[in-house]
Amino acid sequence: YPLAGEFSFRRDVLNDILIPSDWGLEIGVLSEMCRNYANNRLCQADIAGVYDHKHQDLSADNDEGGLSKMSIDIAKALFRKLASRGVTFNTETFRSLKATYYRIALDFVETYHNDAVINGLSLDIHHEEQAVELFAENIVKAGEAFLANPMERPFIPSWNRVISAIPDILQQLVDAVEADHAEFAAG
């Protein structure tokens, strides 16, 4: 479930990948894994029996919160990754993406509504289409942000870089964990 936020990997992988520090985390990690490792080195595995998903509000009036911010960050992560592979973007590209997404998403809302009816469930078409409209607009907003700052670096430093800057960082972390453990075990 890498796109849902649940993933695991070997410790040595952390040395080689750039990890986004925004809602583009899952897309960023997955694309870094695909860039750095052969497909036969990747697999899906259940790592927990129970998942605690952090549901977000739509936040239609706030680009800095909820699903609105999430959709912008994810779109920017995709644009950055595609640009790193040679894809060029301009305003018209983002308008085309918006139109394509909008049409396909509306088709899916209809499909989901039909599935709900068949299964005796309800689906608020108005609410779903409001979300589709917001996400479509956010493709353009993310595109504008990308064009305004194509070199944005929303990544945390790789462990190789951290160790290069602070050679004893791993020992410092071990010491901090041991100190915390001693403090909480005593108290």
C-alpha positions in Angstrom: 0.0 0.0 0.0 2.7 2.6 -0.8 0.2 5.1 -2.1 -1.8 4.8 1.1 1.1 5.7 3.3 2.0 2.2 4.6 5.3 0.9 3.3 8.5 -0.7 4.6 11.9 -1.1 3.1 15.3 -2.3 4.1 17.4 0.2 6.1 20.1 0.4 3.5 17.5 1.8 1.0 17.3 4.9 3.1 20.8 5.9 2.1 19.9 6.1 -1.6 16.5 7.8 -1.8 15.2 11.3 -1.5 12.1 11.4 0.7 9.6 14.3 0.2 8.6 16.2 3.3 5.1 17.0 2.1 1.9 15.1 1.0 3.9 13.9 -2.0 5.6 11.4 0.3 4.1 8.3 -1.1 4.5 9.2 -4.8 8.0 10.5 -4.1 9.1 7.3 -2.3 7.5 5.0 -4.9 9.1 6.9 -7.8 12.5 6.9 -6.0 12.2 3.2 -5.5 11.4 2.7 -9.1 14.3 4.9 -10.2 16.9 3.2 -7.9 15.8 -0.4 -7.9 14.8 -3.1 -10.4 11.1 -3.9 -10.4 11.8 -7.5 -9.2 13.3 -5.9 -6.0 9.9 -4.3 -5.1 6.9 -6.1 -3.7 3.7 -5.4 -1.8 3.4 -6.8 1.7 1.0 -6.4 4.6 2.8 -4.8 7.5 -0.1 -4.4 9.9 -3.4 -6.0 10.6 -5.1 -2.7 11.5 -4.6 0.6 9.7 -5.4 4.0 11.3 -6.1 6.2 8.4 -5.9 10.0 9.0 -9.0 11.2 7.2 -8.8 14.8 6.0 -11.4 17.5 5.4 -11.8 18.6 1.8 -10.8 22.2 2.8 -12.2 23.7 -0.3 -11.5 27.2 1.0 -8.0 26.5 2.2 -5.1 25.5 -0.1 -2.9 25.0 3.0 -5.0 22.3 4.6 -6.8 19.1 4.2 -7.3 17.3 0.9 -6.8 20.6 -1.0 -3.2 20.9 0.2 -2.7 17.2 -0.2 -3.8 17.2 -3.8 -1.6 20.2 -4.7 1.5 18.6 -3.0 0.9 15.3 -4.8 0.4 16.9 -8.2 3.6 19.0 -7.7 5.5 15.8 -6.7 4.3 14.1 -10.0 5.3 17.2 -12.0 8.8 17.2 -10.4 9.3 13.5 -11.0 8.2 13.8 -14.6 10.4 16.8 -15.2 13.3 14.9 -13.9 12.7 12.4 -16.6 12.7 15.0 -19.4 9.0 16.0 -19.6 8.5 19.7 -20.2 5.5 21.6 -18.8 3.8 24.9 -19.7 0.5 26.5 -18.8 -1.3 24.7 -21.6 -0.1 21.3 -20.4 -1.7 21.9 -17.0 -5.0 23.1 -18.6 -5.1 19.9 -20.7 -4.4 17.7 -17.6 -7.1 19.5 -15.7 -9.7 18.9 -18.6 -8.6 15.3 -18.9 -8.8 14.6 -15.2 -12.2 16.4 -14.9 -13.8 14.4 -17.6 -12.5 11.0 -16.3 -13.3 11.9 -12.7 -16.9 12.7 -13.5 -17.2 9.4 -15.3 -15.9 7.7 -12.2 -18.4 9.5 -10.0 -21.2 8.1 -12.2 -19.7 4.6 -12.0 -19.4 4.9 -8.2 -23.0 6.1 -8.0 -24.2 3.1 -10.0 -22.2 0.7 -7.8 -23.7 2.4 -4.7 -27.2 2.0 -6.1 -26.7 -1.7 -7.0 -25.4 -2.3 -3.4 -28.1 -0.4 -1.7 -25.8 2.4 -0.6 -26.0 6.1 -1.1 -23.5 8.5 -2.7 -23.7 12.3 -2.5 -23.1 13.1 -6.1 -23.0 16.9 -5.4 -20.3 16.4 -2.7 -18.3 14.1 -4.9 -18.5 16.5 -7.9 -17.4 19.4 -5.6 -14.3 17.4 -4.7 -13.7 16.6 -8.4 -13.9 20.4 -9.2 -11.5 21.3 -6.4 -9.0 18.7 -7.5 -9.2 19.8 -11.1 -8.6 23.4 -10.1 -5.7 22.2 -7.9 -4.0 20.6 -10.9 -3.7 24.1 -12.3 -2.6 25.6 -9.0 0.1 23.0 -8.6 1.2 23.6 -12.1 1.4 27.3 -11.6 3.4 26.7 -8.4 5.7 24.3 -10.2 6.3 26.8 -13.1 7.0 29.6 -10.6 9.5 27.5 -8.7 10.6 24.5 -10.7 13.7 23.9 -8.5 11.7 23.7 -5.2 13.3 21.1 -2.9 10.7 19.7 -0.6 12.9 16.7 0.4 14.5 15.8 3.6 18.2 15.2 3.2 19.2 11.6 2.4 21.0 9.7 5.2 24.2 9.8 3.1 24.1 13.6 3.2 23.2 13.7 6.9 26.1 11.3 7.8 28.4 13.4 5.6 27.5 16.6 7.5 27.4 15.0 10.9 29.6 11.9 10.9 28.5 10.7 14.4 24.8 11.2 13.9 23.9 7.5 14.1 25.7 7.2 17.5 23.9 10.4 18.6 20.6 8.8 17.7 21.4 5.6 19.6 22.5 7.6 22.6 19.2 9.7 22.5 17.1 6.5 22.3 19.0 4.9 25.1 18.6 8.0 27.3 14.8 8.2 26.6 14.5 4.5 27.4 16.4 4.9 30.6 14.3 7.9 31.6 11.0 6.3 30.9 12.0 2.9 32.4 12.9 4.6 35.7 9.8 6.7 35.9 
